[in-house]
Amino acid sequence: MRYIVTIGDRVFEVDLAGDVPRVDGVPFTVDSARVAGGAARHLLIDSRSITVVPARGDAPGRWEIRAGGYHFDAHVEDERTRALRAFTRTTAAVAGPQPLVAPMPGLVVRILVEPGQEVVAGQALVTIEAMKMQNELAAVAPGTVTRVAVAAGEAVERGAVLIEFE
């Protein structure tokens, strides 16, 4: 699996798909062991020893990481989630709120909003299952839900309107 990790204004591609982990294409030899009593992990990276303490942040994909006496706020996305976000993101200025549409065919698992509810950008709206993976679709902008066009358990095609806003 490939991940896009953003720390500050730096973006790294972390590839864990092969036998050897790679960061921005550079291979690393890594051994890992969990430290007893918590989430900390002891890593041996190319013969350098470091203890890493990860903690989930305040939003999906957000992490607070302590390592080597430093504190980092990181945003981590797998390549599938990143592609879904890119697909659902609007790329040009629009006259008004755009409906949330299905980025791929799938099964609606959960509806997390109802008509009349105000939402904020990034808020989860619908969960769709596709290829045995659940994908949470989020609002790209703040707005008020005017219509939920689907129901849990309903199969949808790519491009189907799921939620409309005013």
N, C-alpha and C positions, 0 to 999 in steps of 0.2 A: 504494500500500500504506500502511496505517496502522500505526503502532508506538506502544506504550505504553512510555515511558521513565521509570524511577524512579531518582532521585538523592537519597539520604538519605530524607527523609520527603515529598519532593515528587514528584508524578506529572505527566507531560506527555504529551499526545497529539500525535504528530508525523505529519502527513499528507503523504505524498509522491505521492499518486495523481494530482493535477492538474498543471497547468503551473507553478503557484507553490507551493512548500513552505509548509505552515502548521504553527505550533506553538500548540496550544490555540485553534485557529481564527484566529490572527493570521497574515496572509501576510508572507513575507520574500522579499527578492530575494537570491539566493545564487549566487555564482560559485565554482567549486572547481578547484584544480589540485593534482596530486600533487607533493610535494617529492621531488626525485631522491634515490635511495638508501634508501628506507624506506617505512613506512606513513603517515608524516606527510602531512597535506593542508593546503594554504593556502586559507583561505576568505575571501571578501569578502561580508560579510553586511550588507545595507543600508548600504553604503559604509564599514563597519568591517572592518579587516583583522585576521585571527587565524590562528595556526597551531595545528592540532589533531593530537595524536598518540594514536591509539587502539591499545589492545592487548587481546587476548582475555583474559578473566579465568579463574578456576579452575573455572567451571561454565558450561553452555550459557546463553547470553543475558547473561552477565556480561562487563562491559568495564571496563577501566581507561583513563581518558581524561585526558590532560594538555592544557590549553588556557589561554592567557593567564596563565601563571604559577601556575595552580591544578591540583590533582589531584582527579579525581572517580571514584568507583566507581559504575557505572551498571548497571541491569538493563534489558534491552531485549527486548520480546516483540512479535511481530507480532500483529495482531488474531485471526488464526486460531489460533495457539498459545495465546493467552490464553483464547479460548473453549474450546479442548480442555481446558486445565487446570481451568477453572471447571467443566466437565462432569464430569471425573474426580475432582474434589475432593469429599470427604465434607463435608456441611454440618451434620450432627448427630452427637452422641456415639453410638457403636455399641458393642455388647457384645464384639465381637472383630474381628480383621482381616477386611476385606472383599476379595473377589476383584477382580482387575483385569478390567474389561469393555471391549469395543470401543466407542469413542464414536461410530463411524460405520462403515458397511460399507466393506470394503477387502480388500486382499491382505496377508497376513502376509509380511513380507520377511525379518526376522531375529528370532530368539529369543535374548536376551542373558543368560538365567539358566537354571538347571536345578534339579530337585527337590533339597531339602536345603540349597540355598544361602541364606545370610542376606543380606538387602538392607537398605539404608538409605533413608530418605525422600529422594526426588529422584533415586534411581538409575534409569537407563534399564533397562527390562525387555523391551520388544517394540517393533519398528518395523513400522508398517502403512503401506501405500501406498494413498492414496485420491485420486482426481482428479489423478493424475500427481505428487502430492507425498508425500514420505515424512514420517511423523509418528512421533516417538519418544515412547512412553508410559512414564511413570515411576511408581515406587512413591510412594504418598501417605503412607506410614508405614513404619517399620522392621518387619521380619518375616522368617519363614523360608518359602521356597517349598515347598509340599507337592505341587503338581501343575501341570504345563504342559499346558493343555488343547488346544493347537493346535500346528501344525507350520509351518515355513517353506514358503511356496508355497500355503498354504491360504487360500481365500476365507472371510471371516467377515462376519456381519451385525451391525448395531448392537445392542449389548447382549449379544453372545456372550461367555461367560466365556473369558478368555485364560490367566490365571494365578491359582492359589489359594494362600492363605497359612495358616499355623497361628498 
